[in-house]
Amino acid sequence: MKSAARASHPGEEMLCVVHGRIAILLDGEELVLSKGDCLYFSGETPHEVRSLGKQKAEVLVVVAQTGAT
């Protein structure tokens, strides 16, 4: 299972699972998302994403930063 490093950043983030399943640790709470599920949250919330199952999941990730300098 491949995992992305724990992150937090300014702005907002949206994840949409295109294929497979993922687990996201969002501010200490683990959520499991499957194909077609989407999640929207503040990028400042500590988060870590990992693929579940034998095949890597495909996830569309959109990050919006406001007031970027």
C-alpha positions in Angstrom: 0.0 0.0 0.0 1.5 3.3 -1.1 1.0 6.3 1.1 1.5 10.0 0.5 3.3 11.9 3.2 1.2 13.8 5.8 0.5 17.3 4.5 -1.1 20.5 5.3 -1.1 23.7 3.2 -3.0 26.9 2.8 -6.2 26.8 0.7 -8.7 24.2 0.0 -8.6 20.6 -1.4 -11.0 18.3 -3.2 -10.4 14.6 -3.8 -12.5 12.5 -6.1 -11.8 8.7 -6.5 -11.7 7.8 -10.1 -10.7 4.1 -9.6 -10.1 1.9 -6.6 -10.3 2.7 -2.9 -8.3 5.0 -0.7 -8.1 5.7 3.0 -7.5 9.3 4.1 -6.4 10.2 7.5 -8.0 13.7 8.0 -7.1 15.4 11.3 -6.8 12.0 13.1 -9.9 10.5 11.6 -9.7 7.8 9.0 -12.2 7.8 6.1 -12.5 5.2 3.4 -13.5 6.4 -0.1 -14.4 4.3 -3.1 -14.9 5.0 -6.8 -17.2 8.0 -7.3 -16.7 9.3 -3.7 -15.5 12.9 -3.3 -14.2 14.8 -0.3 -13.8 18.6 0.2 -11.8 20.0 3.1 -9.5 22.8 4.2 -5.9 22.2 3.1 -4.7 23.4 6.5 -6.3 20.3 8.1 -3.5 17.7 8.5 -4.1 14.9 6.0 -2.5 11.7 4.6 -3.8 9.5 1.7 -3.1 5.9 0.9 -4.3 3.5 -1.7 -6.2 0.4 -0.5 -6.1 -3.0 -2.3 -3.6 -4.6 -4.6 -3.9 -2.0 -7.4 -3.1 1.7 -7.0 -6.2 3.9 -6.8 -6.6 6.8 -9.2 -7.6 10.0 -7.6 -8.4 13.5 -9.0 -7.0 16.1 -6.7 -7.8 19.8 -6.9 -6.0 22.3 -4.7 -7.1 25.9 -4.6 -5.0 28.5 -2.9 -6.4 32.0 -2.3 -4.3 35.0 -1.7 -1.2 33.3 -2.9 2.0 35.4 -2.6 
